[in-house]
Amino acid sequence: MGETAMPLEGRHIGAELRMISNMIYRICNRSPKSDEETAISGGNGWILGYLAANEHRDVFQRDIEKQFRVRRATVSKMICLMEQKGLVERQAVPKDARLKKLVITEKGRRLNAIKIAEFQRIEKNIKKNIPPDKLETFFEVCDMIKNNILTMKEETDE
């Protein structure tokens, strides 16, 4: 069922990344428990994970935007939906009432634990049969691609 490799000149990094991203997205959002209580999207799962890992400090919407390189409107929409589901709360910050920090709820923590187990299983399967040196090369190339993209962005912003 594996795909036959195309010649290098017929492949494009953007297309490959998009295909892989779509495949992972579909797997992450295909939950064995599809009831309303445990169903959360992959994006919400990443945000819950970030909030859980950073409970020791104040986290704001802009931190989520920066961490995941997502636009303000997208994050705002996601946070609103997560609030409606009872996964996160916005709480006023004593030093500045205009600022609202994001706090994971108990329900959010519970669902985060479920998502972590799912992500670990998926990650393990994705890495299966790939030698560690190839994975290291893959991540090095990913970093190079990200740096190239950031350089392109900086050049177009000037």
N, C-alpha and C positions, 0 to 999 in steps of 0.2 A: 504494500500500500504506500510505500515511500515514493517520493517524487524523483524523477530523473533530473539530474543537474543539467541546466542549460549552459552553453558556452559562456564564458565570462563576458564577452562583448555584448551578449544579448540580455545581460542582467543590469538592473539599476538599483542602487542602494535604497532610494526612497520607496520604490515599489516593493522591494523585499521587506523593508522595515514595516511598511503598511500591512503587508500580508501577515507577517508574524504577529504584529500588534493585534490585528483583527482576530487571528486564530486564538491568541491568548485571552483576548477580551471575551470571546464566545465561551471558552472553557471556564473562565472565572465567573461568568454570569449564568452558567448552567449549574444550578445548585441542586443537589439531591433533595434538599428540603426547600420546596418552593412555596411554603406557606408565607403569609404576609409578615409573620413575626420574625422570621430569619432571613427573608429575601432582602439583600442590599446589593447595590451595584459595586463593581470593582472600584470605581472612583471613590465611592463612599467608604469602601473598605480601606483604601489607602489613606484617606483623611482620618478615619477613626484610628488607624494604626499610628499615624503621626501624632494625633492628640494624646493617645495613650502613652506613647514613648516620651512625650514632652510635658507630662502632667506636673512636673517639678517647676515649670515656668509658665508665664502668661503667653498664650498663643493667640494671635490675631489673624483676621482674614488675610491680610497682606502677607503673613508668614506662609500660609497655604499657597497663595498665588506664586510666591517666590520659590518655594520648595518644589512644586510640581509644574512650574512654568505654565500656569493656566491664567487666562484672562479674568479680570475682576468680575465681570458679569456672570461668567460660568461658575466661578467659586461661590458667588453670592446666591445664585439659583440653587446650587448643590447644598449649601449650608441651610437655606430656608427649608428645603425638602427634608433634610436631616433633622431639623428642629421639629417639623411637623410629625415626623416619625418617632420623636422622643429620643434620638440618638445623641444629640448635642444640645447645649444651651448657650445663649449669649449672656454674659454677665458683665455688669458695669464694673469699671476699674475705679477704685477710690480716688486716685490722683487726677483722673480726667473722665467725667461722666459721659463724654461723647464717645469714648473708646469702649468697645465691647470685646472682652476676651471670649474665646471659644473654649468650652469645657465639655468633656465627654461625660455622658450620663452612665448610670449603672447598666441600663439596657445597651447602651453603646459599647461598654466594656465587654459585656457578655457576647454580643454579636462580633466584636473585634476578635475575641478568642476563637470563635468559630471560623472566621475568615482567615486568621493566621494559620490555623490547621489546614484549611483548604489551600492557601497559597503555598505553604510548605510542601504539600503533596504535589501540587502542580509544578512547582519549581524543581522538585526532585525528578519528576517525569520528564520535564523539558531538558534537563541536564543529562539524563540517562544516556549512556553509551558515548558520551563526549569526553575525551581525555582531558585532564586538568590543564595541560599546556595549551590545548586548543581553546578552552574556556578563557584562560588568561589572555590569549591573543585576541579573542572575541571582545573582551571587555576593554583591552587596550585600544582596539580599533573603534569601539563605540565612543571612548573618550576623545579620540582624534576627530571623529565625525562631529561630536558636540562642539569641540573647540573650533573646528572649521566653520560650523554654522554660526557660532557666536561671533567669529571674526567677520563673517559675511554681514551679520546684522549690524555690527559696529560700523562697517564700511558704508552701509546704506543709511545709517542714522546721521552720518556726517554731512 
